[in-house]
Amino acid sequence: MCHCHACQRRTGSAFGLQAGYQADQARIEGRSREYARTSTEPDQRVHTFHFCPDCGSTVYYTEADAPEFVTVMVGAFADRDFPAPSVSVYGVRRHRWLALPDGVEHDEVWSELQSLYSAGEYAAVADRGRELIAANPLNAQLIYNVACCEAMAGRATDAIEHLRQGIAIAPDPLRGMAAEDSDLDAIRGEPGFQALFA
């Protein structure tokens, strides 16, 4: 579930709802048109949206730098029993009247720390982050972000332990992020960090 303005504009609704699959789990049939959008995030990732040329509905999207994945819009399934979302992102732009389903991992708890992170107050993020993790022990994104700040604050042991916790919850995305994230450069040579990729 994504609440970013781009998803709101693309869907004409309050949020976008999509399900990710390995590319070999999906079979693409029929005609489609494409619209490529470059993310405004620092990664500048290009999302290629594929939509029906007859009704205009966005059916799925792909990313050139992640060809192993395909993301299908949940509305395309027209299935009222489709599972509820497990992750909600861009909560800072979520419409205030929209309540999240119970148990959804979300980034809104991180928004409390975003300004400290942006100001380079990594130790302050690490201190407050421990309390937030205790209250949100399954929020992999929060745990990962706090680990990054712990690394930059010189708290290698704490950072590695939180990375281990986060990767245990969401192994595929977090291992990939940790492998390239410059926020973790200070601990990259630590044996405990390297063990996360063994």
Secondary structure, 3 states (H helix, E strand, C coil): CECCHHHHHHHCCCCECEEEEEHHHCCCCCCCEEEEEECCCCCCCEEEEEECCCCCCEEEEEECCCCCEEEEEHHHHCCCCCCCCCEEECHHHCCCCCCCCCCCEECHHHHHHHHHHHCCCHHHHHHHHHHHHHHCCCCHHHHHHHHHHHHHCCCHHHHHHHHHHHHHHCHHHHHHHHHHCHHHHHHCCCHHHHHCCC
